[in-house]
Each structure stands twice: as C-alpha cells, then as structure tokens.
C-alpha cells in the first residue's frame, strides 16, 4: 500500500470524517481521496482549497512571519473543514483536506489524529524529520510507514 493510500485510509477512519483528500497546493491536483457525495464534490472542493493554502502562505510571507501553519479551520453550520499542510524536506507542496460532520466529530481529537497521520506520512525518510515542526515531533518511533 502506498504512502498516500495508507494516510487516506487512516484519515478516513477519524471519527466524524465525511471526506478526505491529499492535495498538491501548487498545482491544485488531488493525489487521492476518500468519501464525498453527490452534494459534496470532493474533486471540486479539495483543489479549490489550494487557493486558500497558497493565499495564507503568501500573506505570511508578506508579513514576514517565520512560523509554520499547523492547520486551517473552516467552520460551517454542519461541517468542519480542516486543512493541514504536510511538511517535508522535498519539494512537495501537499496538504490534507479533511471534512468532518460536526455532530459526530470531536474537533480536538481530529486535529490530533490528522497531525499524527501527517507526521507519519514522511517519517520513513530520515532527512524529513527536521522538516516536521517541533511541536509535532515525538509521537512515533523512528520506523514508520511510507
């Protein structure tokens, strides 16, 4: 099973998860997804949020902020949309896009779970360990899935 398939399967199992995707925010291309419905087209929503991520990184650069984005939360009446950049030392510009049903989800636990899934996504590559923000390090042993 590939890194992407494994990570998507893990994220899809987060309590309240309705849809999940891994997206390249540079191109807007969805690398993989799970869930969605006829009323919620994940193939439109996931790449559309690439603009949100690019805009936030652009504003941070203009402000001179030298910090990392943990996640971006969009709260709707019945859903949470959680965007979490995936940090690594390679040139990939990826993020998780997780849609949660508000009635079923525990937002704090979903954020924690997605952080851990994202951390594990690149853990096998020893050169990427330094790219994981300090607050995210230490949850998994040195041997991970890739």
C-alpha positions, 0 to 999 in steps of 0.5 A: 500500500502506498504512502498516500493510500495508507494516510487516506485510509487512516484519515478516513477512519477519524471519527466524524470524517465525511471526506478526505483528500491529499492535495498538491497546493501548487498545482491544485491536483488531488493525489487521492481521496476518500468519501464525498457525495453527490452534494459534496464534490470532493474533486471540486472542493479539495483543489479549490482549497489550494487557493486558500493554502497558497493565499495564507502562505503568501500573506505570511510571507508578506508579513514576514512571519517565520512560523509554520501553519499547523492547520486551517479551520473552516467552520460551517453550520454542519461541517468542519473543514480542516486543512493541514499542510504536510511538511517535508524536506522535498519539494512537495507542496501537499496538504490534507483536506479533511471534512468532518460532520460536526455532530459526530466529530470531536474537533480536538481529537481530529486535529490530533489524529490528522497531525499524527497521520501527517507526521507519519506520512514522511517519517520513513525518510530520515532527512524529513524529520527536521522538516516536521515542526517541533511541536509535532515531533515525538509521537512515533518511533523512528520506523514508520510507514511510507 
